Amino acid sequence: MSGLEPLGLAVALVGLFNDVIDIFNLVQIGSNYGRDSKTCALKLVHVQDRISRWGKAVGLSDLEAKDLKLEDLSKLAFSTEDMPKVEATLEHIKVLMEGAEAASRELGIDDKEAAFSADMSSITKGLSRISMGRRNAFKRAKKRVAWAIHGRDDARWLLDELQSLVNGLEDYSPTVKETDLVLAKAEVNELALAIEDLLALQKFLKDDFVVRDLSLRDVVNNEVQRLGGNTNIHNAHFGQGNTGNQVGHISGGGTYTFTNTR
């Protein structure tokens, strides 16, 4: 590689990162999903959130692409050798999303004809807003027409492929786990969710689909416990002449007193 090639790749990565974040913001879930529309929309936005959090953690969000210098590449949390792999992965994500968009257009579905799910949860809206805020300022978002995913099987396949690709992105930069946790904490603070929404997000993060997002899962679990929304009690054994043990689960805040009897 010449000295200029890594710089050109870095600028391309910034553009790809922004493009990927943007295209997720154009996707809507068709109302034919019924009660599953909220969950599917959240899964899609969660992929966007993971990509944006990764981009922030590895330094793409804040890279000064306009006046980039070779020494600036040291701010990225992946090596110049891995840059082509990162570029290929982001490009793959973009191609998958654009392919789904093209399929939607072929079916004659556009933003005027599709019956989009209007009931977007505060979680989905909040994660999408935070993701867009992590775009690199180097490139403004283009105005494009929204489109919808209607085929359930196609959506399931697309989501699985996207999650696998994001896993790959994270594997190129394993040293940013602590930064990812810090970003997840800031994310939950910014969302400022009511306890019922936090419990819903906690349940969502237990799904096999999102099991890799340990940072957000741990932060949400801690926040739920802090607010008193979910308390577990395991094996509280009584000793010195007392008998019995206690296993329980408490939902909701409050003060609880347990006494032992002989």
C-alpha positions in Angstrom: 0.0 0.0 0.0 1.2 3.5 -0.8 0.8 6.3 1.8 -2.1 7.7 -0.1 -4.1 4.5 -0.3 -5.0 4.2 3.4 -6.1 7.8 3.4 -8.4 7.2 0.4 -9.8 4.1 2.1 -10.4 6.0 5.3 -12.4 8.7 3.5 -14.3 5.9 1.7 -15.1 4.3 5.0 -16.5 7.5 6.4 -18.8 7.8 3.4 -19.9 4.2 3.6 -20.5 4.4 7.3 -22.8 7.4 6.8 -24.6 5.8 3.9 -25.3 2.7 5.9 -26.7 4.7 8.8 -28.8 6.8 6.5 -30.4 3.9 4.6 -31.7 2.3 7.8 -33.6 5.5 8.6 -35.5 5.1 5.3 -36.9 1.6 6.0 -40.4 1.1 7.4 -42.1 -2.1 8.3 -45.3 -2.9 6.5 -48.5 -3.0 8.5 -49.2 -6.5 7.3 -46.8 -7.6 10.0 -49.6 -6.9 12.5 -48.5 -7.2 16.2 -45.0 -8.3 15.0 -44.4 -4.9 13.3 -43.0 -3.3 16.5 -40.6 -6.1 17.2 -39.4 -6.2 13.6 -38.9 -2.5 13.5 -36.9 -2.6 16.7 -34.7 -5.4 15.4 -33.9 -3.3 12.3 -33.2 -0.2 14.3 -31.1 -2.2 16.8 -28.8 -3.2 13.8 -28.5 0.4 12.9 -27.7 1.2 16.6 -25.0 -1.4 16.8 -23.4 -0.1 13.6 -23.5 3.5 14.8 -22.1 2.5 18.2 -19.3 0.6 16.5 -18.5 3.5 14.2 -18.3 5.8 17.2 -16.2 3.4 19.2 -13.7 2.8 16.5 -13.3 6.5 15.6 -15.1 6.7 12.2 -17.8 9.1 13.6 -15.2 11.7 14.6 -12.6 11.2 11.9 -11.8 14.6 10.2 -12.2 13.2 6.7 -12.0 16.6 5.0 -8.4 17.3 6.0 -7.3 13.8 6.8 -3.6 13.1 7.5 -1.8 9.8 7.6 -1.2 10.2 11.4 -4.9 10.6 11.9 -5.4 6.9 11.0 -3.9 6.0 14.4 -7.2 7.2 15.9 -9.0 4.3 14.3 -9.4 1.2 16.4 -8.6 -1.2 13.5 -5.4 -1.6 11.5 -4.8 -0.3 8.0 -4.5 -4.0 7.0 -8.1 -4.6 8.1 -9.4 -1.5 6.4 -10.3 -3.3 3.1 -12.2 -6.0 5.1 -14.1 -3.3 7.0 -14.9 -1.5 3.7 -16.1 -4.8 2.2 -18.3 -5.5 5.2 -19.9 -2.0 5.1 -20.4 -2.3 1.4 -22.1 -5.7 1.8 -24.5 -4.2 4.3 -25.2 -1.3 2.0 -25.8 -3.7 -1.0 -28.1 -5.8 1.1 -30.2 -2.9 2.1 -30.3 -1.4 -1.4 -31.3 -4.8 -2.8 -34.2 -4.9 -0.4 -35.2 -1.4 -1.4 -35.0 -2.4 -5.1 -37.3 -5.4 -4.5 -39.8 -3.1 -2.7 -39.8 -0.8 -5.8 -40.4 -3.7 -8.1 -43.5 -4.6 -6.2 -44.7 -1.0 -6.8 -44.5 -0.2 -3.1 -43.5 3.4 -2.3 -43.9 5.7 0.6 -47.4 6.8 -0.7 -48.8 3.3 -1.3 -47.4 1.3 1.6 -49.5 1.1 4.8 -46.6 1.7 7.2 -46.8 0.8 10.8 -47.4 4.2 12.4 -47.2 2.9 16.0 -43.4 3.3 16.5 -42.3 2.8 20.1 -40.3 5.3 22.0 -37.4 2.8 22.1 -37.3 2.5 18.3 -37.6 6.2 17.8 -34.9 7.0 20.4 -32.4 4.5 19.1 -32.9 5.7 15.5 -32.3 9.4 16.6 -29.2 8.4 18.5 -27.8 6.4 15.6 -28.3 9.4 13.2 -26.5 11.6 15.7 -23.4 9.4 15.4 -23.0 10.1 11.6 -19.7 11.7 10.6 -20.3 15.4 9.9 -18.2 15.1 6.7 -21.2 14.1 4.6 -24.7 15.3 4.8 -27.6 12.8 4.5 -29.3 12.8 1.1 -33.0 13.2 0.7 -34.5 9.9 -0.4 -37.9 8.3 -0.6 -38.8 5.9 2.2 -39.7 2.3 1.4 -41.2 -0.7 3.2 -40.3 -4.3 3.9 -43.4 -6.5 3.5 -42.2 -10.1 3.0 -41.8 -11.8 6.4 -39.3 -14.5 5.2 -37.3 -11.9 3.3 -37.2 -9.6 6.4 -36.1 -12.5 8.6 -33.3 -13.5 6.2 -32.2 -9.8 5.8 -32.0 -9.3 9.6 -30.0 -12.4 10.2 -27.5 -11.5 7.4 -27.2 -8.0 8.8 -26.5 -9.2 12.4 -23.9 -11.5 11.1 -22.1 -8.7 9.2 -22.2 -6.4 12.2 -20.7 -9.2 14.3 -17.9 -9.2 11.7 -17.3 -5.5 12.1 -17.0 -5.8 15.8 -14.5 -8.7 15.4 -12.1 -6.3 13.5 -11.9 -4.1 16.6 -12.1 -6.2 19.8 -10.3 -3.6 21.8 -13.2 -1.2 21.9 -15.5 -3.2 24.2 -15.0 -0.8 27.1 -15.8 2.1 24.9 -18.9 0.3 23.6 -20.1 -0.1 27.2 -19.6 3.6 27.9 -21.6 4.5 24.7 -24.3 2.0 25.7 -24.6 3.7 29.1 -24.8 7.2 27.5 -27.4 5.7 25.1 -29.7 4.5 27.9 -29.3 7.8 29.8 -30.3 9.7 26.6 -33.3 7.5 26.0 -34.6 8.2 29.5 -37.1 5.4 29.2 -40.0 4.8 31.6 -39.7 1.6 33.6 -42.2 -0.2 31.4 -40.2 0.6 28.3 -37.0 -0.4 30.0 -38.5 -3.8 30.9 -39.7 -4.2 27.3 -36.1 -3.4 26.1 -34.7 -5.8 28.7 -37.0 -8.6 27.3 -36.0 -7.8 23.7 -32.3 -8.0 24.5 -32.7 -11.6 25.8 -33.8 -12.7 22.3 -31.3 -14.9 20.5 -31.3 -12.4 17.7 -29.5 -9.8 19.8 -27.6 -12.0 22.2 -24.3 -10.5 21.0 -25.0 -7.0 22.3 -23.7 -7.6 25.8 -23.0 -3.9 26.4 -26.5 -2.7 26.0 -28.0 -5.8 27.7 -25.8 -5.3 30.8 -26.5 -1.5 31.0 -30.3 -2.0 30.7 -30.2 -4.8 33.3 -28.4 -2.5 35.7 -30.7 0.4 35.0 -33.8 -1.8 35.6 -32.4 -2.9 39.0 -31.5 0.6 39.9 -35.1 1.7 39.3 -36.5 -1.2 41.2 -38.2 -2.7 38.3 -36.8 -6.2 38.5 -35.3 -7.8 41.6 -34.3 -11.4 41.9 -33.7 -13.2 45.2 -31.9 -16.5 45.0 -31.1 -19.1 47.8 -31.3 -16.9 50.9 -30.5 -19.7 53.3 -31.1 -19.3 57.0 -28.4 -20.7 59.3 -27.7 -21.2 63.0 -30.8 -23.0 64.0 -33.1 -21.3 61.4 -34.5 -23.5 58.7 -35.6 -22.9 55.1 -34.5 -21.0 52.0 -36.1 -18.3 49.9 -36.2 -18.1 46.1 -38.2 -15.4 44.6 -38.7 -12.7 41.9 -40.1 -9.2 42.6 -41.2 -6.7 40.1 -41.8 -3.1 41.0 -40.1 -0.7 43.4 -40.5 -0.7 47.1 -38.9 -1.8 50.4 -39.1 -5.5 51.4 -38.3 -6.9 54.8 -37.7 -10.6 55.4 -37.7 -12.2 58.8 -36.4 -15.6 59.9 -38.3 -17.8 62.3 -37.1 -20.8 64.2 
